[in-house]
């Protein structure tokens, strides 16, 4: 203790510099823990604003608790030994509790698949407790470091400003490094191990500088404990029956699951599939993507010479369009490169007429010339459509790249008694296009809205169905029959989405909450 007090009263230069470096690592680790936790939660609870708000809110709550307690502890025991001991312990807890979170969420995924509500809730509570420990300890660091660094009142403002600036710069690195590189490359569990180990090593080096004997004990304990934690980084994140692949990108947790003779693409929480491919190209049912084949048939002359697909996923739409309309040029835009890779490996997305473009659906589309006879939009990241793909401004940009008889087909989600999102996008489309048709997809909570550049009538679809040749592709026949049978009134709502105001998330959040309160988890569709 006397050595610590002396060291505090007359710190050597390396101690102060290393103190600032430790604060930098602490800032990086705090944001890394937040992003790793959110990505872990994403695999079970999805990427809704509600999930993100809970993660951010809990992190801020535990940081505030850490700031408060850390400041009091620092005033009572302003010791470098205690500070670096806490940093070391925070690093270990970051590893242990994040890996524990991964294990808990693996059980939660099983519970969600079987709709075990009690297990789902208990898993969520376990995650909150696991998150509390490392984040609270990380909150200790800034006030403790300020207490150690400040030597006189005249320097207090400058020193605290330096520490907060260094911590914030570290936080910036903690945002970009895990999201853009570590998680896509190594996965969330190894990311937890990496960032926790960096913090642990930083604490140990600091401890060696001030008290070698406790540092030796802590180092030996770390060397024993870390190998025991390594098995927690192994194995699948989820263990679904028939799982062929799982991986993590900057955007999604990606799964491929096989049922019978079909492969299904699941993203994140896995409560909807985003593409499918059956052996030999078989189409087992009429889906959202099949219905989009019917979109051009609202025109008197349903000519389809070129198409664009915004939200390509693993290529189901181009595959079915190519089957019905032949090898027409198709530009397909998908934001996630891992999904494109999976599409080629597991979904036979190898059509020579398909031009795959990796990037944002709006930015990349505006770089294309067209003109397109059909543009399809199915860019869900369940339960949201990206807001910038729903606005009047964007639909005007699409219209500029349509042929005079071009159509745009949009997949929109709804609840059994709540069509507000459908009505809002209908109203928005009607600001740009003269006619909008609505088709409720049977067996789903999806509606396809078809907007036509020329005025059209629903009866035209029935006439085309009646006049199909006897040798027409069965998929086209089934798509037109389903579209005719399940056409509903396209009713516009009071809200119009623009680039200035598009409350898509607000509508979807209230829609989801109301649906879960009314239907409960048993209402979730799942892969079945």
Buried (B, 14 or more C-beta within 10 A) or exposed (E): EEEBEEBBEEBEEEBBEBBBBBBBBBBBBBBBBBBBBBBBBBBBBBBBBBBBEBBEEBBEBBBEBBBBBBBEBBEEBBBBBBBBBBBBBBBBBBBBBBBBBBBBBBBBBBBBBEBBEEBBEBBBEBBBEBBBBBBBBBBBBBBBBBBBBBBEEEEEEEBBEBBBBBBEBBBEBBBEBBBEEBBBEBBBBBBBBBBBBBBBBBBBBBBBBBBEEBBEEBBEEBEEEBEEBEEBBEEEBBEBEEBBBBBBBBBBBBBBBBBEEBBBBBBBBBBBBBBBBBEEEEBEEBBBBBBBBBBBBBBEEBEBEBBBBBBBBBBBBBBBBBBBBEEBEBBBBBBBBBBBBBBEBBBBBEBEBBBBBBEBBBEBBEEBEBBBBBBBBBBBBBBBBBBBBBBBBBBEBBBEBBBEBBBBBBBBBBBEEBBBBBBBBBBBBBBBBEBBBBBBBEEBBBBBBBBBBBEBEBEBBBEBBEEBEEEEBEBBEBBBBBBBEBBEEBEBBEBBBEEEEBEBBEBBBBBBEBBEEEEEBEEBEBBE
